[in-house]
Amino acid sequence: MAVAGTQESKKPGPLKMARHQLAVAAKHLDLDEGLHNVLATPKCQIIVNFPVVMDDGSVEVFEGYRVLHNLSRGPTKGGVRYHPDVDLDETTALAMWMTWKCALVDIPYGGAKGAVRVDRKRLSKRELEKMTRRFTSEISFVLGPNTDIPAPDMGTDAQVMAWMMDTYSMHKGYTVTGVVTGKPVPLGGSLGRLEATGRGVIVAAGEACKFLNRDLSGSRVAVQGFGNVGSVAARLAEENGCTVVAVSDAQGGIYSESGLPVRTLTERYSHREGGMREFKDCDQITNEELLALDCDILIPAAVSEVIHQENAKDIKAKIIVEGANGPTTPLAEDELSDRGVMIVPDVLANAGGVVVSYFEWVQDLQAFFWEEDEVTHRLEKIMRHSFGSVLATMEQQKTNMRTAAYIIGVKRVADATVTRGIYP
Ligand code: GLU
């Protein structure tokens, strides 16, 4: 299926992708046009331009966004991204994807996303803190444990969440732990949150193998991106008996036919100046070459639109598990689906993060904290159950996994919207 008006461009852009994916599901669901328009449009888009005094005394103006896509099923939920190329359209697409993700795994949230256009590596720790606090203050009128709850995403982490929580709490005059998730554990964070997205990705990979009558153990796995999602997914793949043949970061990747020592790479190389390419017992490869490797499972866990119509033909993996948001364009997905490649879509594959964010929020609201086993057990149960529902819908509707996931997620949001009714 073609994305209208984008046949020439190999990368349609995340918002066109998100709207196309919604349109495909809307057709299956026979959604009323008005309702489809409601779901294709964000509820609220905020753009803020704000100054920060840098360490050298100069003033820099940063552009930030917070987009709340849909509130029908509860407060909005979604990460905050720090990236030099992010814009309002991408943030909107990411917020839409959060809506379907939360609905698919059936947690009581709508979708949101925030972003600041910044290269985090350029900032000192003090500048990062000041920028985070000022951004939080600028968007604070939508934030709150009952309204909109940020979390980490690309370029942000538990420390950034601690500053966001502290800034919001200072305005309130008391500590509000439930305003953000992905916080450090001593500040109301949840055990298991740091690993949650990568853990969910590997549960999804295991379920995909089961469906295809293959074994996860012994599978050859390539992971693009070695941030929080990619590094944890690679480590857990290794712990599950997979051979991790390649990993990469933004600078490029490394490959070893017999498997890379993921734990050593994480502990000893990922923080070095030259990154994991300082590890010598392997071949250097590019990110493009990583995607085309002969492997069983490919985990794109970096940026969006890396698998597009020009390189889809080169992909040799049988299973793609989308750790990143939006890594596969619709035209590439059509080609890969025709070839029988199983793509576990982002809204399912990387939902583990927001699932444990939900657990963190519940723990914060109750001021009662769970043991890690309980978090992991509940996470795996939700991931397996959601995976099973998507497979059942896929077989019933004779479609691919993404459309099946959308049929479930979009229907839940549409039903909530219709049942609540349109005010006034
Ligand atoms: N940023 C993550 C995502 O894209 C997690 C969001 C959250 O935990 O709220 O799913």
Residues whose N, C-alpha, C, O or C-beta is under 5 A from the ligand:
A	BS01	LIG	K77 G78 G79 I149 A151 P152 D153 N350 G353 V354 S357
